[in-house]
Amino acid sequence: MRYGLRAKKVFWCRRCRLFFIDPFPDEEALRTSYEGAASEFQKNYFESFQDLRSRSFTRGIEVLKRWGHHGRLLDVGTGLGFFLAQAREEGWETEGLEFSDKVAQYARRTLQLPVHVGTLESVSLQTGRYDVLTLWDVLEHFPNPKNSLLRIRELLVPGGMVVIRTPVCDSLIPWLLRGMYRVSFGRIRFGFEKLFKEHLFHFSEKGLRQLMAQCGFRVVEAYREDYIDYGALSHKEWAKHFFVRFGALTAILLSHLLKRQDEVVVYAESTRS
């Protein structure tokens, strides 16, 4: 299955149960796109997203405690550092890993957090050092998610836990956007195109679980969350029109009723002895 967008094509892999784009942007294009998104976030959505993300992070830390995990934590794709700061307050020994030096400056200078700059492959990190690795809205940006998960397993202590939050294509809103693309023969593509503005992959929950099992992880808990709530939606430029906002809010409410929210949060332990 293929969808044609302006500068890329989107393919569905039936075996892997995920969408991916072609061609992949190069590293510099990825960095530029990511830094632009981070700058837009700071300027327009900082406060509205903060409350939503704080609730998500609080729940994540509670789940880790419930499964008996504590100690050293590496947050991959630290961004501005909000999760790391919250984890530090809860007593974790924290480190961050951030692709962009420009984005990492806020976490380093303002929040005084230890953040490595680079990728899982380029930064020298000690094998078997960390009790937990977290990836909040990050895995979908990686050019090779399987290799990244294998590297994450190496960095964890035996039985350590990885936490992944990522958008999923088997949620209600992406399904509606794909439907609009199809019935309009590709003319209504704006919403669908937004899904792949910075994302290289769009997993299904089943596909993500399958990939994690292949990489030596056992999923112990998973649940759905919203990527965006109404407060954040009201700041989106494309949602200024009343009918667009009303339609988006209706879709958000329906996704809750059907338990098909935009993102999945997965907790998985390394099966390596």
Backbone hydrogen bonds in HBPLUS format (Angstrom, degrees):
<---DONOR---> <-ACCEPTOR-->    atom                        ^
c    i                          cat <-CA-CA->   ^        H-A-AA   ^      H-
h    n   atom  resd res      DA  || num        DHA   H-A  angle D-A-AA Bond
n    s   type  num  typ     dist DA aas  dist angle  dist       angle   num
A0012-TRP N   A0001-MET O   3.07 MM  11  5.36 142.3  2.22 148.8 152.0     1
A0003-TYR N   A0010-VAL O   2.80 MM   7  4.99 150.6  1.89 143.9 152.9     2
A0010-VAL N   A0003-TYR O   2.82 MM   7  4.99 161.3  1.86 148.3 154.6     3
A0005-LEU N   A0008-LYS O   2.92 MM   3  5.35 154.6  1.98 161.0 167.6     4
A0009-LYS N   A0022-ASP O   2.81 MM  13  5.28 162.9  1.84 150.3 156.1     5
A0022-ASP N   A0009-LYS O   2.83 MM  13  5.28 141.2  1.99 152.7 158.8     6
A0011-PHE N   A0020-PHE O   2.82 MM   9  5.44 170.4  1.83 166.4 166.6     7
A0020-PHE N   A0011-PHE O   2.89 MM   9  5.44 148.5  1.99 147.9 157.2     8
A0013-CYS N   A0018-LEU O   2.88 MM   5  5.56 173.2  1.88 171.0 170.8     9
A0017-ARG N   A0013-CYS O   2.72 MM   4  5.49 130.9  1.96 140.2 154.3    10
A0204-SER N   A0017-ARG O   3.29 MM 187  6.06 136.6  2.49 159.2 154.3    11
A0019-PHE N   A0202-HIS O   2.91 MM 183  4.93 169.0  1.92 137.8 140.9    12
A0202-HIS N   A0019-PHE O   2.93 MM 183  4.93 150.4  2.02 136.8 136.2    13
A0021-ILE N   A0200-LEU O   3.14 MM 179  5.59 146.8  2.25 150.6 153.5    14
A0030-LEU N   A0026-ASP O   2.97 MM   4  6.26 155.1  2.04 154.1 161.9    15
A0031-ARG N   A0027-GLU O   2.93 MM   4  6.17 157.4  1.98 147.4 153.3    16
A0032-THR N   A0028-GLU O   2.96 MM   4  6.18 163.5  1.99 149.9 154.0    17
A0033-SER N   A0029-ALA O   2.98 MM   4  6.10 163.7  2.01 147.6 152.0    18
A0034-TYR N   A0030-LEU O   2.89 MM   4  6.01 161.4  1.93 149.5 155.1    19
A0035-GLU N   A0031-ARG O   2.88 MM   4  6.01 165.3  1.90 153.3 157.2    20
A0036-GLY N   A0032-THR O   3.01 MM   4  6.13 151.7  2.10 142.1 149.9    21
A0037-ALA N   A0033-SER O   3.03 MM   4  6.28 152.4  2.10 144.1 151.3    22
A0038-ALA N   A0034-TYR O   2.93 MM   4  6.21 156.1  1.99 149.8 156.5    23
A0039-SER N   A0035-GLU O   2.93 MM   4  6.09 154.1  2.00 144.4 151.1    24
A0040-GLU N   A0036-GLY O   2.99 MM   4  6.19 156.2  2.05 144.7 151.1    25
A0041-PHE N   A0037-ALA O   2.94 MM   4  6.14 153.0  2.01 144.0 151.7    26
A0042-GLN N   A0038-ALA O   3.02 MM   4  6.30 162.8  2.06 148.7 152.1    27
A0043-LYS N   A0039-SER O   3.06 MM   4  6.23 154.4  2.13 144.9 152.0    28
A0044-ASN N   A0040-GLU O   2.88 MM   4  5.92 166.3  1.90 156.2 159.1    29
A0045-TYR N   A0041-PHE O   2.94 MM   4  4.96 145.4  2.06 127.8 138.6    30
A0049-PHE N   A0045-TYR O   2.94 MM   4  5.83 164.2  1.97 160.1 162.9    31
A0050-GLN N   A0046-PHE O   3.11 MM   4  6.00 140.1  2.28 136.3 147.3    32
A0053-ARG N   A0049-PHE O   2.88 MM   4  6.03 170.1  1.88 165.6 168.1    33
A0054-SER N   A0050-GLN O   2.79 MM   4  5.86 154.7  1.86 148.1 155.9    34
A0055-ARG N   A0051-ASP O   3.12 MM   4  6.32 156.9  2.18 145.6 150.4    35
A0056-SER N   A0052-LEU O   3.20 MM   4  6.46 154.7  2.27 141.8 148.9    36
A0057-PHE N   A0053-ARG O   2.81 MM   4  6.07 160.5  1.85 155.7 160.5    37
A0058-THR N   A0054-SER O   2.89 MM   4  6.03 160.6  1.93 149.0 154.5    38
A0059-ARG N   A0055-ARG O   3.07 MM   4  6.25 161.3  2.10 145.8 150.4    39
A0060-GLY N   A0056-SER O   2.97 MM   4  6.20 153.9  2.04 143.8 151.7    40
A0061-ILE N   A0057-PHE O   2.95 MM   4  6.24 159.2  1.99 156.1 159.5    41
A0062-GLU N   A0058-THR O   3.07 MM   4  6.30 155.0  2.13 146.1 153.2    42
A0063-VAL N   A0059-ARG O   2.95 MM   4  6.23 154.3  2.01 151.7 158.2    43
A0064-LEU N   A0060-GLY O   3.07 MM   4  6.35 159.6  2.11 148.9 154.1    44
A0065-LYS N   A0061-ILE O   3.06 MM   4  6.31 157.2  2.11 146.3 152.0    45
A0066-ARG N   A0062-GLU O   2.96 MM   4  6.21 155.2  2.02 145.7 152.8    46
A0067-TRP N   A0063-VAL O   3.04 MM   4  6.34 144.9  2.16 148.7 157.4    47
A0069-HIS N   A0064-LEU O   2.95 MM   5  5.34 166.8  1.97 156.4 151.9    48
A0068-GLY N   A0065-LYS O   2.93 MM   3  4.99 157.5  1.98 106.0 112.1    49
A0093-GLU N   A0071-GLY O   3.03 MM  22  5.86 168.0  2.05 143.2 146.1    50
A0131-ASP N   A0072-ARG O   2.97 MM  59  5.27 141.5  2.12 128.5 140.0    51
A0132-VAL N   A0072-ARG O   3.17 MM  60  6.55 148.2  2.28 157.9 164.1    52
A0073-LEU N   A0093-GLU O   2.89 MM  20  6.07 162.6  1.92 159.1 159.0    53
A0095-GLU N   A0073-LEU O   2.94 MM  22  6.27 137.8  2.12 160.5 171.0    54
A0074-LEU N   A0132-VAL O   3.01 MM  58  6.48 158.1  2.06 154.4 159.9    55
A0134-THR N   A0074-LEU O   2.99 MM  60  6.44 154.8  2.06 148.8 154.9    56
A0075-ASP N   A0095-GLU O   2.95 MM  20  6.40 161.0  1.98 151.5 154.8    57
A0097-LEU N   A0075-ASP O   2.90 MM  22  6.15 144.5  2.03 165.3 156.7    58
A0076-VAL N   A0134-THR O   2.81 MM  58  5.98 157.6  1.86 169.6 172.4    59
A0077-GLY N   A0097-LEU O   2.65 MM  20  5.67 151.1  1.73 158.1 168.3    60
A0078-THR N   A0097-LEU O   3.15 MM  19  5.79 156.4  2.20 126.7 134.0    61
A0081-GLY N   A0078-THR O   3.10 MM   3  5.23 151.8  2.18 135.3 131.1    62
A0085-ALA N   A0081-GLY O   3.01 MM   4  6.19 161.8  2.05 154.6 159.5    63
A0086-GLN N   A0082-PHE O   3.09 MM   4  6.29 154.3  2.16 144.4 151.1    64
A0087-ALA N   A0083-PHE O   2.83 MM   4  6.11 158.3  1.87 157.1 163.6    65
A0088-ARG N   A0084-LEU O   2.85 MM   4  6.04 156.0  1.90 151.2 157.8    66
A0089-GLU N   A0085-ALA O   3.17 MM   4  6.40 151.4  2.26 140.4 147.1    67
A0090-GLU N   A0087-ALA O   2.99 MM   3  5.04 132.3  2.23  96.5 110.1    68
A0092-TRP N   A0087-ALA O   3.16 MM   5  5.60 164.7  2.18 147.4 142.7    69
A0091-GLY N   A0088-ARG O   3.02 MM   3  5.21 161.3  2.06 108.9 112.5    70
A0096-GLY N   A0114-PRO O   2.89 MM  18  6.21 144.3  2.02 149.0 157.3    71
A0116-HIS N   A0096-GLY O   2.77 MM  20  5.97 165.4  1.79 147.5 142.4    72
A0098-GLU N   A0116-HIS O   2.85 MM  18  6.21 164.1  1.88 159.1 162.9    73
A0118-GLY N   A0098-GLU O   2.86 MM  20  5.92 156.2  1.92 131.6 139.5    74
A0104-ALA N   A0100-SER O   3.02 MM   4  6.21 156.1  2.08 146.5 153.7    75
A0108-ARG N   A0104-ALA O   2.98 MM   4  6.20 160.5  2.02 158.3 164.5    76
A0109-ARG N   A0105-GLN O   2.78 MM   4  5.72 169.6  1.79 152.4 155.8    77
A0110-THR N   A0106-TYR O   2.92 MM   4  5.23 138.9  2.10 128.4 141.2    78
A0111-LEU N   A0106-TYR O   3.29 MM   5  6.78 150.5  2.38 151.7 159.3    79
A0113-LEU N   A0107-ALA O   2.99 MM   6  5.61 155.6  2.05 137.1 142.7    80
A0123-VAL N   A0119-THR O   3.08 MM   4  5.91 159.5  2.12 155.7 156.4    81
A0128-GLY N   A0154-GLU O   2.90 MM  26  6.08 145.0  2.03 133.2 144.5    82
A0129-ARG N   A0155-LEU O   3.00 MM  26  5.90 111.9  2.48 133.9 142.8    83
A0130-TYR N   A0155-LEU O   3.07 MM  25  6.13 165.4  2.09 161.4 159.9    84
A0157-VAL N   A0130-TYR O   2.80 MM  27  5.78 145.0  1.92 155.7 153.2    85
A0161-MET N   A0131-ASP O   3.07 MM  30  6.53 156.9  2.13 156.0 154.4    86
A0133-LEU N   A0161-MET O   3.01 MM  28  6.54 151.2  2.09 151.3 160.3    87
A0163-VAL N   A0133-LEU O   2.88 MM  30  6.36 152.9  1.95 153.9 162.7    88
A0135-LEU N   A0163-VAL O   2.76 MM  28  6.07 149.7  1.85 161.7 172.2    89
A0165-ARG N   A0135-LEU O   2.97 MM  30  6.36 165.2  1.99 158.9 158.6    90
A0137-ASP N   A0165-ARG O   2.76 MM  28  5.33 146.9  1.87 133.7 143.1    91
A0141-HIS N   A0138-VAL O   2.81 MM   3  5.55 165.0  1.84 128.7 134.0    92
A0142-PHE N   A0139-LEU O   3.14 MM   3  5.48 160.1  2.18 112.1 118.0    93
A0200-LEU N   A0140-GLU O   2.87 MM  60  5.82 154.4  1.94 155.5 161.3    94
A0201-PHE N   A0140-GLU O   3.23 MM  61  4.90 150.0  2.32 137.2 140.9    95
A0148-SER N   A0144-ASN O   3.11 MM   4  6.37 156.8  2.17 154.0 161.3    96
A0149-LEU N   A0145-PRO O   2.93 MM   4  6.16 154.4  1.99 148.7 154.6    97
A0150-LEU N   A0146-LYS O   3.01 MM   4  6.30 153.6  2.08 149.9 157.4    98
A0151-ARG N   A0147-ASN O   2.98 MM   4  6.21 151.8  2.06 143.8 151.3    99
A0152-ILE N   A0148-SER O   2.93 MM   4  6.18 150.2  2.02 143.5 152.2   100
A0153-ARG N   A0149-LEU O   2.99 MM   4  6.25 152.9  2.06 145.1 151.3   101
A0154-GLU N   A0150-LEU O   3.22 MM   4  6.53 146.5  2.34 138.3 146.6   102
A0155-LEU N   A0151-ARG O   3.16 MM   4  6.49 144.2  2.29 144.3 153.6   103
A0155-LEU N   A0152-ILE O   3.11 MM   3  5.13 122.6  2.45  95.6 109.8   104
A0156-LEU N   A0152-ILE O   3.19 MM   4  6.43 132.0  2.44 145.1 157.1   105
A0160-GLY N   A0157-VAL O   2.80 MM   3  5.07 149.4  1.90 143.4 139.2   106
A0270-SER N   A0160-GLY O   2.78 MM 110  5.53 158.6  1.83 162.9 170.4   107
A0162-VAL N   A0268-ALA O   2.84 MM 106  5.45 161.2  1.87 160.7 165.8   108
A0268-ALA N   A0162-VAL O   3.01 MM 106  5.45 165.1  2.03 158.1 162.9   109
A0164-ILE N   A0266-VAL O   2.93 MM 102  5.22 163.4  1.96 151.1 156.5   110
A0266-VAL N   A0164-ILE O   2.78 MM 102  5.22 165.9  1.80 152.5 155.9   111
A0166-THR N   A0264-VAL O   3.12 MM  98  5.80 154.0  2.19 155.2 161.8   112
A0264-VAL N   A0166-THR O   3.05 MM  98  5.80 161.1  2.09 160.4 158.5   113
A0168-VAL N   A0262-ASP O   2.91 MM  94  6.07 160.6  1.95 164.5 161.2   114
A0169-CYS N   A0203-PHE O   2.69 MM  34  5.84 153.6  1.76 139.7 149.1   115
A0175-TRP N   A0171-SER O   3.37 MM   4  6.46 154.0  2.44 143.7 151.1   116
A0172-LEU N   A0260-ARG O   3.06 MM  88  5.54 165.3  2.08 144.9 144.9   117
A0176-LEU N   A0172-LEU O   2.93 MM   4  6.26 153.6  2.00 155.0 162.7   118
A0177-LEU N   A0173-ILE O   2.95 MM   4  6.22 157.9  2.00 154.2 160.6   119
A0178-ARG N   A0174-PRO O   2.90 MM   4  6.11 155.9  1.96 149.5 155.2   120
A0179-GLY N   A0175-TRP O   3.01 MM   4  6.21 152.6  2.08 141.8 149.8   121
A0180-MET N   A0176-LEU O   2.95 MM   4  6.27 152.8  2.02 148.6 155.3   122
A0181-TYR N   A0177-LEU O   3.08 MM   4  6.31 153.3  2.16 142.5 149.5   123
A0182-ARG N   A0178-ARG O   2.99 MM   4  6.28 159.1  2.04 149.9 155.0   124
A0183-VAL N   A0179-GLY O   2.97 MM   4  6.18 177.2  1.97 160.1 160.1   125
A0184-SER N   A0180-MET O   3.19 MM   4  6.07 140.2  2.36 136.7 145.9   126
A0186-GLY N   A0181-TYR O   2.72 MM   5  4.76 165.4  1.74 160.3 157.0   127
A0185-PHE N   A0182-ARG O   2.96 MM   3  5.01 161.0  2.00 108.7 113.2   128
A0187-ARG N   A0184-SER O   3.17 MM   3  5.30 162.7  2.20 106.4 111.8   129
A0193-GLU N   A0189-ARG O   2.73 MM   4  5.74 157.6  1.78 160.8 167.9   130
A0194-LYS N   A0190-PHE O   3.02 MM   4  6.28 143.6  2.16 145.8 155.2   131
A0195-LEU N   A0192-PHE O   3.17 MM   3  5.46 136.3  2.37 101.8 112.7   132
A0196-PHE N   A0193-GLU O   3.07 MM   3  5.55 146.5  2.18 110.2 119.0   133
A0197-LYS N   A0194-LYS O   3.28 MM   3  5.07 168.2  2.29 107.8 106.3   134
A0208-LEU N   A0204-SER O   2.92 MM   4  6.16 154.1  1.99 151.9 158.4   135
A0209-ARG N   A0205-GLU O   3.01 MM   4  6.24 164.3  2.04 150.9 154.7   136
A0210-GLN N   A0206-LYS O   2.97 MM   4  6.14 155.6  2.03 145.1 152.3   137
A0211-LEU N   A0207-GLY O   2.96 MM   4  6.17 157.6  2.01 145.8 151.1   138
A0212-MET N   A0208-LEU O   2.95 MM   4  6.18 161.3  1.99 152.9 157.9   139
A0213-ALA N   A0209-ARG O   3.01 MM   4  6.23 154.1  2.07 147.5 154.0   140
A0214-GLN N   A0210-GLN O   3.12 MM   4  6.39 153.2  2.19 144.6 151.7   141
A0215-CYS N   A0211-LEU O   3.13 MM   4  6.41 134.7  2.35 140.3 152.3   142
A0215-CYS N   A0212-MET O   3.14 MM   3  5.05 129.9  2.40  92.2 105.5   143
A0217-PHE N   A0212-MET O   2.92 MM   5  5.27 146.6  2.03 142.7 145.8   144
A0216-GLY N   A0213-ALA O   3.19 MM   3  5.25 165.7  2.21 106.5 109.4   145
A0271-THR N   A0216-GLY O   2.89 MM  55  5.52 172.0  1.89 150.0 149.6   146
A0218-ARG N   A0269-GLU O   2.84 MM  51  5.30 160.3  1.88 149.8 155.9   147
A0269-GLU N   A0218-ARG O   2.96 MM  51  5.30 151.7  2.04 145.4 139.5   148
A0220-VAL N   A0267-TYR O   2.81 MM  47  5.85 162.6  1.84 154.7 160.4   149
A0221-GLU N   A0267-TYR O   3.39 MM  46  5.22 153.4  2.47 142.4 141.1   150
A0267-TYR N   A0221-GLU O   2.85 MM  46  5.22 164.3  1.87 163.8 161.2   151
A0223-TYR N   A0265-VAL O   3.09 MM  42  5.49 146.4  2.21 140.8 151.1   152
A0265-VAL N   A0223-TYR O   2.81 MM  42  5.49 162.1  1.84 166.6 172.4   153
A0225-GLU N   A0263-GLU O   2.87 MM  38  5.18 154.1  1.94 138.4 143.3   154
A0263-GLU N   A0225-GLU O   2.95 MM  38  5.18 167.1  1.97 164.0 160.0   155
A0233-LEU N   A0229-ASP O   2.90 MM   4  6.06 155.5  1.96 151.8 160.0   156
A0234-SER N   A0230-TYR O   3.05 MM   4  6.20 148.7  2.15 149.7 154.3   157
A0235-HIS N   A0232-ALA O   3.07 MM   3  5.59 156.8  2.13 113.1 120.1   158
A0236-LYS N   A0233-LEU O   3.01 MM   3  5.34 158.6  2.06 113.1 119.9   159
A0239-ALA N   A0236-LYS O   3.07 MM   3  5.27 147.4  2.18 102.6 112.6   160
A0240-LYS N   A0237-GLU O   3.34 MM   3  5.63 159.8  2.38 116.9 115.2   161
A0245-ARG N   A0241-HIS O   2.99 MM   4  6.23 164.4  2.01 159.4 164.2   162
A0246-PHE N   A0242-PHE O   2.80 MM   4  5.99 158.4  1.85 151.7 158.4   163
A0247-GLY N   A0243-PHE O   2.96 MM   4  6.03 159.4  2.00 140.0 145.5   164
A0248-ALA N   A0244-VAL O   2.94 MM   4  6.15 158.5  1.98 148.0 154.0   165
A0249-LEU N   A0245-ARG O   2.87 MM   4  6.05 160.8  1.90 151.1 156.4   166
A0250-THR N   A0246-PHE O   2.95 MM   4  6.13 157.4  2.00 147.4 153.7   167
A0251-ALA N   A0247-GLY O   3.01 MM   4  6.25 154.4  2.08 144.6 151.3   168
A0252-ILE N   A0248-ALA O   2.95 MM   4  6.25 151.0  2.04 146.2 154.3   169
A0253-LEU N   A0249-LEU O   2.97 MM   4  6.26 161.5  2.00 152.7 156.8   170
A0254-LEU N   A0250-THR O   2.93 MM   4  6.15 159.7  1.97 150.0 155.8   171
A0255-SER N   A0251-ALA O   2.90 MM   4  6.05 152.6  1.98 144.6 152.1   172
A0256-HIS N   A0252-ILE O   3.21 MM   4  6.52 142.5  2.36 141.4 150.4   173
A0256-HIS N   A0253-LEU O   3.19 MM   3  5.24 126.4  2.50  94.5 107.7   174
A0257-LEU N   A0253-LEU O   3.12 MM   4  6.48 158.1  2.17 147.2 152.9   175
A0258-LEU N   A0254-LEU O   2.91 MM   4  6.14 154.6  1.98 153.7 160.2   176
A0260-ARG N   A0255-SER O   2.71 MM   5  4.74 162.1  1.74 148.0 152.0   177
A0259-LYS N   A0256-HIS O   3.13 MM   3  4.85 150.8  2.22  95.3 104.3   178
